[in-house]
Amino acid sequence: MFAEARVVVTGASSGIGRDIAMTFARDGASVALFARREHVLSSLADEIIALGGDAIPMVCDVTDAARVAEAVSEVARLFGGVDIVVNSAGVLIPGLFSEARVEDIRRMMDVNFFGAVHVIDAVLPMMTKAGYGNIVNISSIAGRLGCATLTGYAASKFALIGFTESLRAELFGSGINASLVVPALVDTEMLDNAEWNRRRWAIGDPKLPPEWVTWGVIAAVALGLAEVEVPPGVVTLEKVAALFPDFTTAWLGAGAKAIDALSSWMGSRPR
């Protein structure tokens, strides 16, 4: 399906990004792997090449606009262009806003939102010139409905959703499609943190495998979809909840306090 496609995947060193890169490469695409960890990227590129695929590691911090522009230019030179971009790079630093550091919130906005903006800004002129392209931004269920401990993360994902929806309208008729993939909780390194581990027992740790998000990305590109929910229907529930904001806020707020209270009690019990 993607034989000879030229793909850029950010956050390719682990989790969702890694699985997306491997999937495109297995299907015949040439894949540029964007992330900060050179040794991990090189290992992944070697793995793809050993399987008969085509991949190049590009050490790149997506918060650095100049480096992103340089890396995209290098990919275009090596591949002859860029057909598909998947913005998967992301960071989650959970915590109550009353205890959060502003620099952590800024970090999430820089990676999760401006990182995608930088990449799109670099690839859009060449896509516009070619008259076709696919841009896929991976947001989150937290970009539809915020909750306690995710103020900064939710803000960055809300921003990404608004940006993508506006960009899609702007690109209408251009041959370039801007899509959103909106997953629920995914089993990646981002959820390996103290805040999540303190709460996960209360809701059963319902994490999805990264492969589900990859399927959403493939569907978005292959079918030209505006938005893909992972799993299907999860965002619909969020939109229904948004129709009753007072009730939803009370429910989420009470739930968060109950989890905190139960977590404290569980932690204080004699063992």
N, C-alpha and C positions, 0 to 999 in steps of 0.2 A: 504493500500500500504506500509506503514512504520511501521506496527505492529512489535514490538520487536526491532526496530532500536534504536541505542544509538546515540544521537545527542548532539553536543556542539554548542551553538549559542552565539556569542559574541555581545555585545551591546544590550542585551536582555531586558533591562529595559524600552525601549521606542521605538516608531517609527517602522522602518522596522524590527529590531531584535525582538521586542515584537511580532509582527504579525507572523513572521516566527516561533518563538517558539510555539505560540498558535496553529498554523496550524499543525506542526509536532505532537504536543501532542494530538490534536483532532484525528489524524489519527493513534494513538496507539504507537507512539514512546516515549521512555524515554528521557527527555530533560534536559540537564544541562544548566542553565541560568548564563551566565558570564556578569558581569557589576560591577560598583563600588558602586551603591546605594543599600545598604543592605535592607532597608525597602521596597523599590520598588520591588526588586527581591523576597523577602519573600512574598509580597502581590501577585505577579504574580504566584509564585509557589503554593500558597494556592488556587488561582483561578483555576489553571490547575487541581490540585488534587480534588477540589470540583466538577469538571466536569468529574471526573473519570480517569484523566490522571496521568502521572508520571513525576515529575519535582523536581529538586534540585537546590536551589539558591547557586551560588558560587561567593562570593565577590572577584573580581579579576580585577586589573588594567592591561590591556594587554601590557602596556609599561614596566611592571616589569617582565622580563623573568623568574626570579626565582619563583615568585608567580604563573605565568602561568604554569610552569612545575609542581609545587606542586598541583595546582588545577586540571590539566589534570590527574595527577596520582591518585588523590582522586576520580575523576569521573570514571576512569578506574576500580578502586577498587570497587566502589559502583555498577556500571553498568556491570562490567565484560569486558569492552572494549569500544572503540569508533568507530562507523561506518561512521558517517557523521559529518563534521565540516562546519559551516557557519560563515565566518568572516564578521560580519556586523558592528562592532564597528567603529565609525568614528567621526571626528570633523571637522568643517568648521569655519575658522576665516578669513572672507573676508577682502579685502583692497588692495589698490594700493601698489605695491612693494616699491615705493618711500616713502610710509608712514608706511610700515609694520615693525614690530619688528621681528628680526631674531629668537627670542625665540618662537614666534607664528608659524613661518614656521617650526621650529624644532618640535614643539608640534604636528602639523599636520602630519609630517613625522613619528613621533614616534607612533602615534595612528593608522593612516590609513595604513601605510606600515609595520613598524616594529611590530606593534601589531599582524598583520596577520602572519608575519614571526615567531614570538615567539610561537604562537599557533600551527602552522604547524610543527615547529621544535619539539614540545613536542608530537604531536600525530603521526607523520610519522613513527617512529620506530615500534609502535604497529600495525599500519596499514600494514606496510611492512611485519611484522611477520605473520599477519593474511592473507595477500595476497589479500586484498580488502579494499576499502574505497572510500569515496567521499569528496573532499575538494571544497568548493564553496567560492570564494572571490567576494565580492560586490564592484565593482569599481564605475565609474561614466562616464557620457558623457564627463566630464572635463578631463578624462584620455585619451581621444582620440584627443581632440582639446582644447587648452587653450584659456582663454579669460581674459580681464581686470578684476582686483580685485581678481582673483583666482590663482595667481602665485604659492603660497605654496600648496594650495589644489590640483591644477592640477598636480603639481610635484609629490605629494604623490600618486595620482591615476594613473598617467603614470607609476610610479615605480611598483605599484601593478599589473598593466596589464603586463608589461614586465616580472616580476617575475613569474606570473601565467603561461604565455605562455611558458616560459623556463622550469618551473617545469613540466608542462604537457608533454613536449617532453622528459624530463628526466624520467618520470614515465611510459612512453609508454610500454605496455606489462606487467606491474606489477600488474594489477588488481585494481590500484588506479587511480581515475580520478580527475583531477584538472580543475575546471570550472570557468568561469567568468560570472557574471551577471552585465550588464552595463546599468543602468537606466539613463533616463533624470531627470529633476527636480522632486523631490518627496516631498510630503506634510508632512514634519517632523519638529521637533524642530530646526534642523540645519538651516533652512531657516528663522527662526524668529530672524532676525538681522537687524540692521540699514541699512547696505549696500544693502541688498536685498530689503528691504521695500522702499528704495529710488528709486529703478529702476523698481520694478515689474509692476507699472502702464503702463510703456512704452511697455511691451511685453505681457500684458494680464494675468500675473500670472499663467502660464500654468503648474501647479503642479499635479503630478500623485498621486493617493492613494497608500499607502504602500502595499496594497494587490496585486497590479500589480507586484511589485518586488518579493513578496512571490511566486506568480505563476511562475515567472522566475526561482527562486531557485528550486522549486519542479520539473519543467521541466528539469532543468540541471541535477538533481540527478536521476530522474526516467528514463530519456532517454540517460543519459551519454553524454550530449552535451558539446562541448568545450566552447561555448559562447552563451549567451542569451541576446538579446537587448530588452529593455523595454522603450517605446513600440517598436514592431518590425519595423526595418528599420531606427531607429534613428542613429545608429552607421554607417550604410551604407552612410547616408548623410554626416557624419563627415569624412568618408574615402574619399568620392568624394571631399569634401572641401580640404582635405590634398593633392590632386593632383594639386591644384592651390594655393600654400601657399602664394604667393605674393598678389593675389587678395583677398584671405580669410583674411589675416592679415589686409589689407587696409579696407576691409568691416567691420570687427569686431572693428578695431581701430576707424574708423569713427563713427560707431554706438555707441561705448562707449562714445566718446566725445559728440555726439549729445544728448545722454541720460543725461550725466552730465550737459550739458548746459540747456536742457529743465527742468531737475530736479531743478537746481538752479533758473531758471526763475519761475517755479511753486512755489518754496519755498519763493520767494521774492515778489510775488504778494500780494497786499492788500486784506484782507479778511473781 
